Amino acid sequence: MYDYGVLNMRKICLFYLLWLVSVTAGAVEVRELYHVEVPVADQSDVARTDVIKQAMAQMLTRITGRTKVADDPAAAAILEQAGSYIQQYRYINVEGATPQSGTTDTAGHQGLLQLQVSFDEHALNKALRQAGLPVWGRTRPAVLALFAVETPRGRVLLDAASVTHWGATLHDVAAQRGIPLIFPVMDPEDQGRINLTDVWGNFTDLLLEAGKRYHPDALLVGKLYALDAGQWRSQWYLTHAGKTDEWVFEAADESQALDVGLNAVADRLAERYALVFNDAVRGSVRLRVQGIRDLPAYVRVLNYLQTLEVVERAQVVLMEPDQVVWQLQIHGEADGLQRLIALGDVLKKGAATTGKIDPGAGLVYQLQP
C-alpha cells in the first residue's frame, strides 16, 4: 500500500503549483502541459526506455483529448519514436511513499522512484498535425468542481483544503488529462453561498450563482455514494457553453467510479477544444482588435495570438490610434480560432465600427483590461 497522506498531499500541491496560474481568472493556461511524471523501477536504460513510451502514451491522451489515442495507428510512429521528442528528464525519489514491494534509488533512499519527462511542445504538435490527430492547446477551460460524497458518517463536500483519497483521485485524473479543476475554498463567503443540499440535489442555477467568484468556464456538479453488493455510483452534471450534460457510472470501487466519471468530463471538453489541424489545409482571416492604445497593449495582443495553436502567422495590415488589423494564417477554419479566443479572457467580441479602419476585417474583438 502507498502512504496516501504523503502521496495525496504531494499530488494536490503539485496540481496547484504546476497546473493552475490562477483560480480566479477564468480559462487557465496549463503551464506544465508537456511534462509527465511516471513511476520507474530503477535508473537503467531498459527501464527508462519502457516508461518513456508510457509517458508518451499519457502525453498523447492529454494533448489530443482522446483516451484511446495510443491504439490509433496514426499515433504508432510517435509512440515508437517517443525518445526523440524528449527535451529533458530526471529521476526523483518520493520520500515516505513506499510501495508494498519497496523501491530503492541509486543513492540508497527508500521510496517511490519517479521519472520526470519534459517533451518538446512544438515538435510533438507538428507530428500530431501531420498525423491528422487533434491538438488541445495550453489554454483550457477552468472547471469548478462541487462534489459531494456520502460516507457512513454523513455527506461531505470536497474542498480545496481537504486531503482525501477521493480528492486525490480527482486531482490525479485531472492532471493526467490536463483539466484545470478548481475546488471551492469554503471560507465564510463560500459557506454562505454553497450549500451541500444544493450540490446533492444538483440545483444548477443556484450553484452557478454561488460559484461566480471563481469565474469558471464550466461547472461540474457530482456525487458519489455506495450501492448494495459493494458497488459504487457516481453521478455527474457538466454545465458549459450554455448546456448541461449528465451521466452516471457504476463501479466496483470508489476510485474507478471517480476515474471513469472525470475522464468523461475531459472527453466532453476535448470534443469542443481539441482541434484537428491539417498542415496541408491552411486558412486566412482578418482580425480587428479594438482598444489598442499603446505599445504594451499591441505587444500583449501579438504575444497572445502567438500562443494560440491554430495561428501559424500574424501580420499587421492596418493600424489606427485605437485599433489594429492583423492578417492571420491559420490551421483549419476560422470557427476553431473563435472557439479558442472565446475561451480566454484577453479578447472579447467587439462591435463593428465605421471610419478609416479596414471594413473588410471579418473578426472584430475588443482588448480586455
C-alpha positions as CSV (number, residue, x, y, z in Angstrom):
1,M,0.0,0.0,0.0
2,Y,1.1,3.6,-0.6
3,D,1.2,6.1,2.2
4,Y,-1.8,8.1,1.0
5,G,-1.1,11.0,3.3
6,V,2.2,11.7,1.6
7,L,1.1,11.0,-1.9
8,N,-2.2,12.8,-1.7
9,M,-0.7,16.0,-0.3
10,R,2.0,15.8,-2.9
11,K,-0.4,15.3,-5.8
12,I,-2.6,18.2,-4.6
13,C,0.4,20.6,-4.1
14,L,1.9,19.7,-7.5
15,F,-1.5,20.2,-9.2
16,Y,-1.9,23.7,-7.9
17,L,1.8,24.7,-8.3
18,L,2.3,23.2,-11.8
19,W,-1.1,23.5,-13.4
20,L,-3.0,26.5,-12.3
21,V,-1.9,30.0,-13.0
22,S,-4.9,31.4,-11.0
23,V,-8.1,30.1,-9.6
24,T,-10.0,33.3,-10.3
25,A,-9.1,34.2,-13.8
26,G,-11.5,32.1,-15.9
27,A,-9.7,30.0,-18.6
28,V,-6.3,28.7,-17.4
29,E,-3.0,28.4,-19.2
30,V,-1.7,25.0,-18.2
31,R,2.0,25.7,-17.7
32,E,3.3,22.1,-17.4
33,L,1.2,20.5,-20.1
34,Y,4.1,18.8,-21.8
35,H,5.6,17.5,-18.5
36,V,4.8,13.9,-17.3
37,E,5.9,12.1,-14.1
38,V,5.7,8.3,-14.1
39,P,6.9,5.5,-11.7
40,V,10.1,3.7,-12.8
41,A,11.6,0.5,-11.3
42,D,15.3,1.8,-11.4
43,Q,17.6,4.1,-13.4
44,S,18.6,1.5,-16.0
45,D,18.4,2.3,-19.7
46,V,15.9,-0.6,-20.2
47,A,13.6,0.6,-17.5
48,R,13.8,4.2,-18.8
49,T,13.0,3.3,-22.4
50,D,10.0,1.3,-21.3
51,V,8.4,4.1,-19.1
52,I,9.2,6.8,-21.7
53,K,6.7,5.1,-24.0
54,Q,4.2,5.0,-21.2
55,A,4.8,8.7,-20.6
56,M,4.3,9.5,-24.2
57,A,1.0,7.5,-24.3
58,Q,-0.2,9.6,-21.3
59,M,1.0,12.7,-23.1
60,L,-0.8,11.9,-26.3
61,T,-4.1,11.4,-24.3
62,R,-3.6,14.8,-22.6
63,I,-2.8,16.7,-25.8
64,T,-5.2,15.1,-28.3
65,G,-8.0,14.7,-25.7
66,R,-8.6,11.1,-26.9
67,T,-8.5,8.4,-24.2
68,K,-7.5,5.6,-26.6
69,V,-5.2,7.5,-28.9
70,A,-2.4,5.1,-28.1
71,D,-4.3,2.5,-30.0
72,D,-4.7,4.7,-33.1
73,P,-2.5,3.6,-36.0
74,A,-1.9,7.3,-36.7
75,A,-0.1,7.6,-33.3
76,A,2.1,4.5,-33.7
77,A,5.1,6.3,-35.2
78,I,5.0,9.0,-32.5
79,L,4.9,6.3,-29.7
80,E,7.7,4.3,-31.4
81,Q,9.9,7.4,-31.5
82,A,8.9,8.8,-28.1
83,G,12.6,9.3,-27.1
84,S,13.2,11.7,-30.0
85,Y,10.6,14.2,-28.6
86,I,12.2,14.4,-25.1
87,Q,13.7,17.8,-24.1
88,Q,14.9,16.6,-20.7
89,Y,14.3,14.1,-18.0
90,R,15.3,13.4,-14.4
91,Y,14.7,11.0,-11.5
92,I,13.2,11.9,-8.2
93,N,12.6,9.9,-5.1
94,V,9.3,10.5,-3.2
95,E,10.3,10.1,0.4
96,G,7.8,8.4,2.7
97,A,5.8,6.9,-0.1
98,T,6.9,3.3,-0.2
99,P,5.2,0.7,-2.5
100,Q,4.5,-2.6,-1.0
101,S,7.5,-4.2,-2.8
102,G,9.8,-1.3,-1.9
103,T,12.0,0.6,-4.3
104,T,15.5,1.9,-3.7
105,D,17.2,4.5,-5.8
106,T,20.9,4.5,-6.5
107,A,21.6,6.7,-3.5
108,G,20.1,4.1,-1.2
109,H,17.0,6.0,-0.3
110,Q,13.8,4.1,0.2
111,G,10.7,5.4,-1.5
112,L,8.9,5.6,-4.8
113,L,11.2,6.4,-7.7
114,Q,9.7,8.6,-10.4
115,L,10.9,9.7,-13.8
116,Q,10.0,13.3,-14.8
117,V,9.9,13.8,-18.5
118,S,9.5,17.0,-20.5
119,F,8.5,16.7,-24.2
120,D,9.2,19.2,-27.0
121,E,5.9,21.0,-27.5
122,H,6.5,22.3,-31.0
123,A,7.9,19.1,-32.4
124,L,5.1,17.0,-30.8
125,N,2.4,19.3,-32.0
126,K,3.8,19.3,-35.5
127,A,3.9,15.5,-35.5
128,L,0.3,15.3,-34.3
129,R,-0.9,17.7,-37.0
130,Q,1.0,15.7,-39.7
131,A,-0.7,12.6,-38.4
132,G,-4.1,14.1,-38.6
133,L,-4.6,14.0,-34.8
134,P,-6.2,16.8,-32.8
135,V,-4.2,19.2,-30.7
136,W,-5.7,20.7,-27.5
137,G,-3.6,23.8,-26.5
138,R,-2.4,25.2,-23.2
139,T,-5.4,27.5,-22.7
140,R,-8.1,25.3,-21.2
141,P,-11.5,25.8,-19.5
142,A,-11.3,26.2,-15.7
143,V,-13.8,23.8,-14.2
144,L,-15.3,24.5,-10.8
145,A,-15.9,21.1,-9.1
146,L,-18.7,20.9,-6.5
147,F,-18.5,17.3,-5.5
148,A,-20.2,15.5,-2.6
149,V,-19.5,12.1,-1.1
150,E,-21.9,10.0,1.1
151,T,-20.0,8.3,3.9
152,P,-21.1,6.2,6.8
153,R,-20.9,9.4,9.0
154,G,-22.8,11.6,6.5
155,R,-22.3,13.6,3.4
156,V,-19.2,15.7,2.8
157,L,-18.3,18.3,0.3
158,L,-14.8,18.2,-1.1
159,D,-13.0,21.5,-0.8
160,A,-9.5,22.8,-1.7
161,A,-8.1,22.1,1.7
162,S,-9.3,18.6,2.2
163,V,-6.7,15.7,1.8
164,T,-8.8,12.6,1.0
165,H,-8.4,9.7,-1.4
166,W,-11.5,11.0,-3.3
167,G,-9.9,14.3,-3.9
168,A,-6.5,12.8,-4.7
169,T,-8.2,10.6,-7.3
170,L,-9.9,13.5,-8.9
171,H,-6.7,15.6,-8.9
172,D,-4.7,12.7,-10.4
173,V,-7.1,12.2,-13.3
174,A,-7.4,16.0,-13.9
175,A,-3.6,16.3,-14.0
176,Q,-3.3,13.3,-16.4
177,R,-5.9,14.8,-18.8
178,G,-4.8,18.5,-18.4
179,I,-8.0,19.7,-16.9
180,P,-7.7,22.8,-14.6
181,L,-10.0,21.6,-11.8
182,I,-10.9,24.1,-9.0
183,F,-12.4,23.1,-5.7
184,P,-14.1,25.7,-3.5
185,V,-12.0,27.1,-0.6
186,M,-15.1,27.0,1.6
187,D,-14.2,30.2,3.5
188,P,-17.0,32.1,5.2
189,E,-18.1,33.6,1.8
190,D,-18.4,30.1,0.2
191,Q,-20.1,28.8,3.3
192,G,-22.8,31.4,2.9
193,R,-23.3,30.6,-0.7
194,I,-22.5,26.9,-1.4
195,N,-24.9,24.5,0.2
196,L,-24.3,20.8,0.4
197,T,-28.0,20.1,-0.1
198,D,-27.9,22.1,-3.3
199,V,-24.9,20.1,-4.5
200,W,-26.5,16.8,-3.7
201,G,-29.8,17.8,-5.4
202,N,-27.9,19.5,-8.4
203,F,-29.7,22.8,-8.2
204,T,-27.6,24.1,-11.1
205,D,-28.9,27.7,-11.2
206,L,-28.2,28.3,-7.5
207,L,-24.7,26.7,-7.8
208,L,-23.8,28.7,-10.9
209,E,-24.6,31.9,-8.9
210,A,-22.7,30.6,-5.9
211,G,-19.6,29.8,-7.9
212,K,-19.3,33.2,-9.7
213,R,-16.4,34.3,-7.6
214,Y,-14.2,31.7,-9.2
215,H,-15.1,32.8,-12.8
216,P,-15.2,29.2,-14.0
217,D,-15.7,28.3,-17.7
218,A,-17.6,25.2,-16.7
219,L,-19.4,24.0,-13.6
220,L,-19.1,20.3,-12.6
221,V,-21.5,19.0,-10.0
222,G,-21.1,15.4,-8.8
223,K,-21.8,13.0,-6.1
224,L,-20.6,9.5,-5.1
225,Y,-22.4,7.0,-2.9
226,A,-22.4,3.3,-2.2
227,L,-24.9,0.8,-3.6
228,D,-25.8,-2.7,-2.4
229,A,-23.4,-5.5,-3.1
230,G,-20.3,-3.4,-2.8
231,Q,-20.9,-1.3,-5.9
232,W,-20.4,2.5,-6.1
233,R,-22.3,5.0,-8.2
234,S,-21.0,8.4,-9.3
235,Q,-23.4,11.0,-10.9
236,W,-22.1,13.9,-12.9
237,Y,-23.5,17.2,-14.3
238,L,-21.4,19.4,-16.5
239,T,-22.6,22.8,-17.4
240,H,-20.6,24.5,-20.1
241,A,-21.2,26.7,-23.2
242,G,-24.9,27.1,-22.4
243,K,-25.8,23.5,-21.9
244,T,-25.7,20.8,-19.3
245,D,-24.7,17.2,-19.9
246,E,-25.3,14.5,-17.3
247,W,-24.2,10.9,-16.9
248,V,-23.9,8.1,-14.3
249,F,-21.3,5.4,-13.7
250,E,-21.3,2.3,-11.5
251,A,-18.1,0.5,-10.5
252,A,-16.7,-2.0,-8.0
253,D,-14.7,0.6,-6.1
254,E,-14.8,4.4,-5.4
255,S,-11.6,5.2,-7.3
256,Q,-12.9,3.6,-10.5
257,A,-16.2,5.4,-10.3
258,L,-14.4,8.7,-10.0
259,D,-11.8,7.9,-12.6
260,V,-14.2,7.0,-15.3
261,G,-16.5,9.9,-14.5
262,L,-13.9,12.6,-14.6
263,N,-12.4,11.1,-17.8
264,A,-15.8,11.6,-19.3
265,V,-15.6,15.3,-18.4
266,A,-12.3,15.6,-20.2
267,D,-13.7,13.8,-23.2
268,R,-16.6,16.2,-23.5
269,L,-14.4,19.3,-23.2
270,A,-11.9,17.8,-25.7
271,E,-14.7,17.4,-28.3
272,R,-15.1,21.2,-28.3
273,Y,-11.5,22.4,-27.9
274,A,-9.2,19.7,-29.3
275,L,-8.9,20.7,-32.9
276,V,-7.6,18.8,-35.9
277,F,-5.0,21.0,-37.7
278,N,-4.1,19.7,-41.1
279,D,-0.8,21.3,-42.2
280,A,-1.9,20.8,-45.8
281,V,-5.1,22.8,-45.2
282,R,-4.5,26.4,-44.2
283,G,-6.8,29.3,-44.0
284,S,-6.6,33.1,-43.8
285,V,-8.7,35.5,-41.8
286,R,-8.5,39.2,-40.9
287,L,-8.8,40.1,-37.2
288,R,-9.6,43.6,-36.0
289,V,-8.7,44.3,-32.3
290,Q,-10.1,47.4,-30.7
291,G,-8.7,49.1,-27.6
292,I,-5.0,49.0,-28.6
293,R,-3.9,52.4,-27.4
294,D,-0.2,51.9,-26.7
295,L,2.8,49.7,-27.5
296,P,2.4,47.4,-24.4
297,A,-1.2,46.7,-25.5
298,Y,-0.1,45.9,-29.0
299,V,2.6,43.5,-27.7
300,R,0.2,41.9,-25.3
301,V,-2.2,41.0,-28.2
302,L,0.6,39.9,-30.5
303,N,2.0,37.6,-27.8
304,Y,-1.5,36.2,-27.1
305,L,-2.1,35.4,-30.8
306,Q,1.2,33.6,-30.9
307,T,0.1,31.3,-28.1
308,L,-2.9,30.1,-30.0
309,E,-2.0,26.7,-31.6
310,V,-4.3,27.4,-34.6
311,V,-2.4,30.6,-35.5
312,E,0.6,30.0,-37.8
313,R,1.5,33.6,-38.6
314,A,0.1,37.1,-37.6
315,Q,0.9,40.0,-39.9
316,V,-0.2,43.6,-39.3
317,V,-2.0,45.1,-42.3
318,L,-3.6,48.3,-40.9
319,M,-3.1,50.4,-37.8
320,E,-5.2,53.2,-36.3
321,P,-4.7,55.1,-32.9
322,D,-7.2,52.8,-31.2
323,Q,-7.2,49.5,-33.2
324,V,-5.1,47.2,-35.3
325,V,-6.0,44.7,-38.1
326,W,-4.0,41.5,-38.4
327,Q,-3.9,39.1,-41.3
328,L,-3.8,35.7,-39.7
329,Q,-2.6,32.5,-41.4
330,I,-4.4,29.7,-39.5
331,H,-4.6,25.9,-39.5
332,G,-8.2,24.9,-40.4
333,E,-11.3,27.2,-40.3
334,A,-12.0,30.5,-38.5
335,D,-14.5,28.7,-36.3
336,G,-11.7,26.9,-34.4
337,L,-9.9,30.3,-33.9
338,Q,-13.1,31.9,-32.5
339,R,-13.7,29.0,-30.0
340,L,-10.1,29.4,-28.7
341,I,-10.4,33.1,-28.3
342,A,-13.8,32.8,-26.6
343,L,-12.1,30.5,-24.0
344,G,-9.6,33.1,-23.0
345,D,-10.0,36.5,-21.2
346,V,-7.8,38.6,-23.4
347,L,-10.2,39.4,-26.3
348,K,-13.9,39.7,-26.3
349,K,-16.2,40.1,-29.3
350,G,-16.5,43.8,-30.2
351,A,-18.9,45.8,-32.3
352,A,-18.3,46.8,-35.9
353,T,-17.2,50.4,-36.3
354,T,-17.0,52.9,-39.1
355,G,-14.1,55.1,-40.1
356,K,-10.8,54.7,-41.9
357,I,-10.1,51.3,-40.5
358,D,-10.5,48.4,-43.0
359,P,-14.2,47.5,-43.2
360,G,-13.2,44.0,-44.5
361,A,-11.8,42.8,-41.2
362,G,-14.1,39.9,-40.6
363,L,-13.5,39.2,-37.0
364,V,-13.9,42.1,-34.6
365,Y,-12.7,41.9,-31.0
366,Q,-12.1,44.2,-28.0
367,L,-9.0,44.0,-25.9
368,Q,-9.9,43.4,-22.2
369,P,-8.1,45.2,-19.3
